């Protein structure tokens, strides 16, 4: 990506080290990308299932927070 700006690179990229990439994992039998909020909570970023049903379920919308359980 090329950025044409008069703003210094240090300002544009400040804090980029703190950005975490989403993690792909199976949650409740559905493959999705999630961001960790805490040790036992994740926020859905994107559903990656080839099936239609997970996309139609309101519990799997991006932005929803899911409680993880310990095994």
DSSP file (Angstrom, degrees, kcal/mol; ACC not computed):
  #  RESIDUE AA STRUCTURE BP1 BP2  ACC     N-H-->O    O-->H-N    N-H-->O    O-->H-N    TCO  KAPPA ALPHA  PHI   PSI    X-CA   Y-CA   Z-CA
    1    1 A X              0   0    0      0, 0.0     2,-0.5     0, 0.0     0, 0.0   0.000 360.0 360.0 360.0 137.8    0.0    0.0    0.0
    2    2 A X        -     0   0    0      2,-0.0     2,-0.5     0, 0.0     0, 0.0  -0.927 360.0-162.6-110.2 130.2    1.3    3.5   -0.9
    3    3 A X        -     0   0    0     -2,-0.5     2,-0.8     2,-0.1     0, 0.0  -0.959   2.6-163.6-114.7 120.5    0.3    6.4    1.3
    4    4 A X        +     0   0    0     -2,-0.5     2,-0.3     2,-0.0    -2,-0.0  -0.895  37.5 133.6-102.4 106.9    0.8    9.9   -0.2
    5    5 A X        -     0   0    0     -2,-0.8     4,-0.1     2,-0.1    -2,-0.1  -0.993  60.8-137.0-153.2 153.3    0.7   12.3    2.8
    6    6 A X  S    S+     0   0    0     -2,-0.3     2,-0.3     2,-0.1    -1,-0.1   0.517  80.1 102.3 -87.1  -5.9    2.5   15.3    4.2
    7    7 A X  S    S-     0   0    0      1,-0.1    -2,-0.1     2,-0.1     5,-0.0  -0.582  84.5-104.7 -78.8 139.4    2.1   13.7    7.7
    8    8 A X    >>  -     0   0    0     -2,-0.3     4,-1.9     1,-0.1     3,-0.8  -0.274  21.9-121.3 -63.8 147.2    5.3   12.0    9.0
    9    9 A X  H 3> S+     0   0    0      1,-0.2     4,-2.7     2,-0.2     5,-0.1   0.843 111.7  61.5 -57.2 -35.5    5.5    8.2    8.9
   10   10 A X  H 34 S+     0   0    0      1,-0.2    -1,-0.2     2,-0.2     4,-0.2   0.846 106.9  45.0 -62.3 -33.7    6.0    8.1   12.6
   11   11 A X  H X4 S+     0   0    0     -3,-0.8     3,-0.8     2,-0.2    -1,-0.2   0.905 113.9  48.5 -75.6 -42.8    2.6    9.7   13.2
   12   12 A X  H 3< S+     0   0    0     -4,-1.9    -2,-0.2     1,-0.2    -3,-0.1   0.915 120.0  36.3 -63.7 -44.1    0.8    7.5   10.7
   13   13 A X  T >< S+     0   0    0     -4,-2.7     3,-1.8    -5,-0.2     4,-0.3   0.239  82.3 135.4 -97.9  13.3    2.2    4.3   12.0
   14   14 A X  T <  S+     0   0    0     -3,-0.8    -3,-0.1     1,-0.3    -4,-0.0  -0.444  78.2  10.4 -63.9 128.3    2.2    5.2   15.7
   15   15 A X  T >  S+     0   0    0     -2,-0.2     3,-1.2     1,-0.0     4,-0.4   0.509  84.7 127.0  84.1   5.0    0.8    2.3   17.8
   16   16 A X  G X   +     0   0    0     -3,-1.8     3,-0.9     1,-0.3    -2,-0.1   0.769  66.2  65.0 -67.8 -22.5    0.8   -0.2   14.9
   17   17 A X  G 3  S+     0   0    0     -4,-0.3    -1,-0.3     1,-0.2    -3,-0.1   0.775  97.1  56.6 -67.8 -24.9    2.8   -2.6   17.1
   18   18 A X  G <  S+     0   0    0     -3,-1.2     2,-0.4     2,-0.1    -1,-0.2   0.562  81.8 104.4 -84.4  -8.7   -0.1   -2.8   19.5
   19   19 A X    <   -     0   0    0     -3,-0.9     2,-0.4    -4,-0.4    -4,-0.0  -0.597  59.8-153.2 -77.9 128.6   -2.6   -4.0   16.8
   20   20 A X        -     0   0    0     -2,-0.4     2,-0.2    16,-0.1     3,-0.1  -0.864  11.8-127.6-105.0 135.5   -3.4   -7.7   17.0
   21   21 A X        -     0   0    0     -2,-0.4    13,-0.1     1,-0.1     0, 0.0  -0.507  36.6 -97.9 -74.9 146.5   -4.4   -9.7   14.0
   22   22 A X        -     0   0    0     -2,-0.2     2,-0.4    13,-0.1    13,-0.2  -0.303  35.9-130.8 -62.5 151.0   -7.6  -11.7   14.4
   23   23 A X  E     -A   34   0A   0     11,-3.1    11,-2.9    -3,-0.1     2,-0.5  -0.860  10.7-133.4-105.7 137.7   -7.2  -15.4   15.2
   24   24 A X  E     +A   33   0A   0     -2,-0.4     2,-0.3     9,-0.2     9,-0.2  -0.790  43.2 144.6 -90.7 130.2   -9.0  -18.1   13.3
   25   25 A X  E     -A   32   0A   0      7,-2.7     7,-2.5    -2,-0.5     2,-0.6  -0.984  51.8-100.1-157.5 163.7  -10.7  -20.8   15.5
   26   26 A X  E     -A   31   0A   0     -2,-0.3     2,-0.4     5,-0.2     5,-0.2  -0.810  37.6-179.6 -89.2 124.3  -13.6  -23.0   15.8
   27   27 A X  E >  S-A   30   0A   0      3,-2.8     3,-1.5    -2,-0.6    -2,-0.0  -0.987  71.7 -17.1-127.8 120.6  -16.3  -21.6   18.2
   28   28 A X  T 3  S-     0   0    0     -2,-0.4    -1,-0.1     1,-0.3     3,-0.1   0.845 129.4 -52.4  53.7  37.2  -19.5  -23.6   18.8
   29   29 A X  T 3  S+     0   0    0      1,-0.2     2,-0.4     0, 0.0    -1,-0.3   0.579 117.5 110.2  79.8  10.3  -18.7  -25.8   15.7
   30   30 A X  E <   -A   27   0A   0     -3,-1.5    -3,-2.8    19,-0.0     2,-0.5  -0.972  66.2-131.1-122.9 131.9  -18.3  -22.7   13.4
   31   31 A X  E     +A   26   0A   0     -2,-0.4    17,-2.5    -5,-0.2    18,-0.4  -0.688  46.1 146.7 -82.0 126.1  -15.0  -21.6   11.9
   32   32 A X  E     -AB  25  47A   0     -7,-2.5    -7,-2.7    -2,-0.5     2,-0.5  -0.967  49.8-107.6-153.1 164.8  -14.5  -17.9   12.4
   33   33 A X  E     +AB  24  46A   0     13,-3.3    12,-3.1    -2,-0.3    13,-1.6  -0.862  42.9 178.1 -96.9 134.0  -12.0  -15.1   13.0
   34   34 A X  E     -AB  23  44A   0    -11,-2.9   -11,-3.1    -2,-0.5     2,-0.4  -0.933  25.7-138.8-135.2 157.1  -12.1  -13.6   16.5
   35   35 A X  E     - B   0  43A   0      8,-2.4     8,-2.8    -2,-0.3     2,-0.3  -0.958  30.3-118.6-112.4 135.6  -10.2  -11.0   18.6
   36   36 A X  E     + B   0  42A   0     -2,-0.4     6,-0.2     6,-0.2     3,-0.1  -0.568  32.5 172.7 -74.3 131.6   -9.4  -11.8   22.2
   37   37 A X  E    S-     0   0A   0      4,-2.5     2,-0.2     1,-0.4     5,-0.2   0.761  71.4 -21.1-101.5 -44.2  -11.0   -9.5   24.7
   38   38 A X  E >  S- B   0  41A   0      3,-1.7     3,-0.6     0, 0.0    -1,-0.4  -0.794  86.1 -73.9-147.2-170.3   -9.9  -11.4   27.8
   39   39 A X  T 3  S+     0   0    0     -2,-0.2     3,-0.0     1,-0.2    -3,-0.0   0.813 131.7  24.8 -64.0 -29.2   -8.8  -14.9   28.7
   40   40 A X  T 3  S+     0   0    0     27,-0.0    28,-3.0    30,-0.0     2,-0.4   0.168 112.9  72.7-125.0  17.7  -12.3  -16.3   28.3
   41   41 A X  E <   +BC  38  67A   0     -3,-0.6    -4,-2.5    26,-0.2    -3,-1.7  -0.999  50.2 179.0-135.1 137.9  -14.0  -13.8   26.0
   42   42 A X  E     -BC  36  66A   0     24,-2.1    24,-3.1    -2,-0.4     2,-0.5  -0.963  20.5-137.6-132.5 152.9  -13.6  -13.3   22.2
   43   43 A X  E     -BC  35  65A   0     -8,-2.8    -8,-2.4    -2,-0.3     2,-0.3  -0.939  27.2-118.3-110.6 131.4  -15.3  -10.9   19.8
   44   44 A X  E     +B   34   0A   0     20,-2.5    19,-2.8    -2,-0.5   -10,-0.2  -0.501  34.0 171.3 -70.6 129.2  -16.4  -12.2   16.4
   45   45 A X  E     -     0   0A   0    -12,-3.1     2,-0.3     1,-0.4   -11,-0.2   0.781  67.5 -10.0-100.4 -45.5  -14.6  -10.4   13.5
   46   46 A X  E     -B   33   0A   0    -13,-1.6   -13,-3.3    15,-0.1     2,-0.4  -0.975  58.2-128.8-158.5 138.9  -15.8  -12.6   10.6
   47   47 A X  E     -B   32   0A   0     -2,-0.3   -15,-0.3   -15,-0.2    15,-0.0  -0.788  19.6-175.0 -88.5 132.8  -17.5  -15.9   10.0
   48   48 A X        +     0   0    0    -17,-2.5   -16,-0.2    -2,-0.4     2,-0.2   0.157  35.6 130.0-114.6  16.7  -15.6  -18.2    7.7
   49   49 A X        -     0   0    0    -18,-0.4    -2,-0.1     1,-0.1     6,-0.1  -0.460  53.3-147.1 -75.4 140.8  -18.1  -21.1    7.4
   50   50 A X  S    S+     0   0    0     -2,-0.2     2,-0.2     4,-0.0    -1,-0.1   0.614  77.7  90.4 -78.6 -11.1  -19.0  -22.4    3.9
   51   51 A X  S    S-     0   0    0      1,-0.1     4,-0.3     4,-0.0    -2,-0.1  -0.507  73.4-140.9 -83.4 153.8  -22.5  -23.1    5.3
   52   52 A X  S >> S+     0   0    0     -2,-0.2     4,-1.0     1,-0.1     3,-1.0   0.825  87.9  74.1 -81.8 -34.8  -25.3  -20.6    5.1
   53   53 A X  H >> S+     0   0    0      1,-0.3     4,-0.8     2,-0.2     3,-0.8   0.848  90.5  55.1 -54.8 -44.0  -26.9  -21.2    8.6
   54   54 A X  H 34 S+     0   0    0      1,-0.2     3,-0.4     2,-0.2    -1,-0.3   0.844 105.7  54.0 -60.9 -30.8  -24.2  -19.5   10.7
   55   55 A X  H <4 S+     0   0    0     -3,-1.0    -1,-0.2    -4,-0.3    -2,-0.2   0.780 108.3  49.4 -72.0 -26.0  -24.6  -16.3    8.7
   56   56 A X  H << S+     0   0    0     -4,-1.0     2,-0.5    -3,-0.8    -1,-0.2   0.571  89.7  95.6 -89.1 -10.3  -28.3  -16.3    9.4
   57   57 A X    ><  -     0   0    0     -4,-0.8     3,-1.8    -3,-0.4     0, 0.0  -0.722  67.1-148.9 -85.7 122.3  -27.9  -16.8   13.2
   58   58 A X  G >  S+     0   0    0     -2,-0.5     3,-1.0     1,-0.3    -1,-0.1   0.708  94.2  67.3 -63.5 -20.0  -27.9  -13.6   15.1
   59   59 A X  G 3  S+     0   0    0      1,-0.2    -1,-0.3     5,-0.0    -5,-0.1   0.607  99.6  51.1 -75.0 -10.8  -25.6  -15.1   17.7
   60   60 A X  G <  S+     0   0    0     -3,-1.8    -1,-0.2    -6,-0.2     2,-0.2   0.098  77.6 129.4-114.8  21.9  -22.8  -15.2   15.1
   61   61 A X  S X  S-     0   0    0     -3,-1.0     3,-2.1     1,-0.1   -17,-0.3  -0.501  71.5 -93.2 -73.8 144.6  -22.9  -11.6   13.9
   62   62 A X  T 3  S+     0   0    0      1,-0.2   -17,-0.2    -2,-0.2    -1,-0.1  -0.331 114.5  34.3 -55.6 136.6  -19.6   -9.7   13.8
   63   63 A X  T 3  S+     0   0    0    -19,-2.8    -1,-0.2     1,-0.4     2,-0.1   0.157  85.5 129.9 100.5 -17.2  -19.1   -7.7   17.0
   64   64 A X    <   -     0   0    0     -3,-2.1   -20,-2.5   -20,-0.1     2,-0.5  -0.441  54.6-133.3 -69.7 143.7  -20.9  -10.3   19.1
   65   65 A X  E     -C   43   0A   0    -22,-0.2     2,-0.4    -2,-0.1   -22,-0.2  -0.867  19.4-161.2-102.0 131.4  -19.0  -11.3   22.3
   66   66 A X  E     -C   42   0A   0    -24,-3.1   -24,-2.1    -2,-0.5     2,-0.5  -0.930  13.6-135.3-116.9 134.3  -18.7  -15.0   23.0
   67   67 A X  E     -C   41   0A   0     -2,-0.4     2,-0.3   -26,-0.2   -26,-0.2  -0.757  21.8-148.3 -84.3 126.3  -17.8  -16.6   26.4
   68   68 A X        -     0   0    0    -28,-3.0     2,-0.3    -2,-0.5   -41,-0.0  -0.702   8.1-143.4 -93.4 149.1  -15.3  -19.4   26.1
   69   69 A X        -     0   0    0     -2,-0.3     2,-0.3     2,-0.0   -28,-0.0  -0.827  15.4-115.9-111.7 152.4  -15.3  -22.4   28.4
   70   70 A X              0   0    0     -2,-0.3   -30,-0.0     1,-0.1     0, 0.0  -0.629 360.0 360.0 -83.2 143.3  -12.4  -24.3   29.9
   71   71 A X              0   0    0     -2,-0.3    -1,-0.1     0, 0.0    -2,-0.0   0.409 360.0 360.0 -97.7 360.0  -12.0  -27.9   28.9
